[in-house]
Amino acid sequence: MVQIREIIESLSLKVFAQGQGVSVERGYTGDLLSLVIGSAPSGALWITVQRHINIVAVAALKEIPAILIAQGLEPEGDVVQKAKEEKIWLLGSPEDAFTLSGKVYQLLQGGSLPR
């Protein structure tokens, strides 16, 4: 398990909404909400390019503590507000989902990222 703050720091992520101080056990990358509902494990860091309000509802349903929006995309204010209400981390990065997935995987395996 890795503390969410360690992931934020290691990947220089932008924080749109702060959730509960939690750790994540796994990651999940996907943009199709029905697949996330059917396949994402609870306790995961979810990487996506989606940024509409439904991502927060899916994260809450699946007990996903953190959503990482890739490719420099930013959520609207209502999405940020809903994430705050649900106490779900809403994060952002300019990197693509593939690159972020590899880096998150490496961190979750106990590795460090090259500087």
DAVEN-V794074 format. One record per helix or strand. SS is the DSSP state (2 for helix, 1 for strand). FROM is the first residue (numbers start at 0). TO is the last residue. Records with the same first field share a line. If there is no record, write none. Layout:
SS=FROM-TO + FROM-TO
This chain:
1=1-2 + 13-16 + 22-23 + 25-28 + 43-47 + 65-68 + 88-91
2=3-10 + 32-38 + 53-61 + 76-85 + 96-107
